[in-house]
Amino acid sequence: MLGGVRDYDVMRDALLAYRATRPDTERQAINRMISQLRIERDARRADLLVFFKRLDDERFDVRFRGFLAESSIG
C-alpha cells in the first residue's frame, strides 16, 4: 500500500521535471496529468491511512514483537 502512494510521488516529480523542459503549449496538458495524479494519490493515501489505523486497532505492534520474541527463542 505504501508503494502505491510512493509511486505517485515519484511519477509527479518526474512530470514536474519533464514539464520544465517543455514549451508553454504543452504545459497545460501536463498540469492536468499532475492534477489527476494528485486525486489518485490522495485516494490511495486515504486507503493507506485506513490500513494503518487497522494495524493500530489490532495491536499489530504488540503481536509482531511477540512473534519476534518467540522466533528468537527457537
N, C-alpha and C positions, 0 to 999 in steps of 0.2 A: 504494500500500500504506500509506503514511504517513497519507493522508487517511482511510482506513478506520479506523485506530486513533483518529485525532483526532476523527472523527465520534462515536465512542462517548464520548469525554471530554466533548464539547460536550453530548451528549444527557444524560449523567449529571449535569452541572452544572445543566442546565435542570430535570431531575427533582428534584434536591435543592432548588432554589429553589421549585418547584411544591409539593413535599411540605410545605415550611414554611408554606404558605398553606392547607393542607387540614386538616380535622378529624382527630383521632386515629383515627377509624373507617376512614379511607381510607389512612392512612399505611402500614399493614402491606402492602397491595397494592402501593403504590409502592415499598416496600422490596424486595419480591420482584422487581419490574421492574428495580430498580437492581442487585440481585444477579445476575440473568440477564444484564444488560448487561456486568457485570464478567467473567463467564465468557466471553462472546462477544468482548469486548475483549482478554482475555488470549490467546485463541486467535489473534486477528488479530495481536497483538503478537508472538507466537511465530513466525508466518509472516514478519513484518517482520524479525525478527532473523535468520532463515534467509536472507532476501533480502540483507541487509547483509553477512552472512558470505560469501555467494556473490560479491558485488561485491568484497570484500576478497580472496578466493581468486583471482579472475580479474584482479586488479590493475587494476580499473576506473579508479582514480585516475590511474595512470600512462598508461593508454591514452587517457583523456579529455584529459589535459594534452598528449599528443602530437597528438591531434586538434585541439585549440585552437591549438597552435603551427603546424600545417600550414595551418589555415584562415586564420590571420592573415598568412601569407606571400603567399597568392594573392589 
